């Protein structure tokens, strides 16, 4: 699934915004360095926003 997301966005993992593996949310979902996580947010103007983060060590 991650490869499809990267291909559709036309980016490499390193080009995504980062999230540290020590971040409380990353720890809660068990994200490990090298993973790509999808974050869904509610927005008053756009409705629903999906963003992706590349998990780094730290």
Buried (B, 14 or more C-beta within 10 A) or exposed (E): EBEEBBEEEEEEBEEBEEBBBEBEEBEEEEBEEEBBBEEEEEEEEEEEEEEBBBBBEE
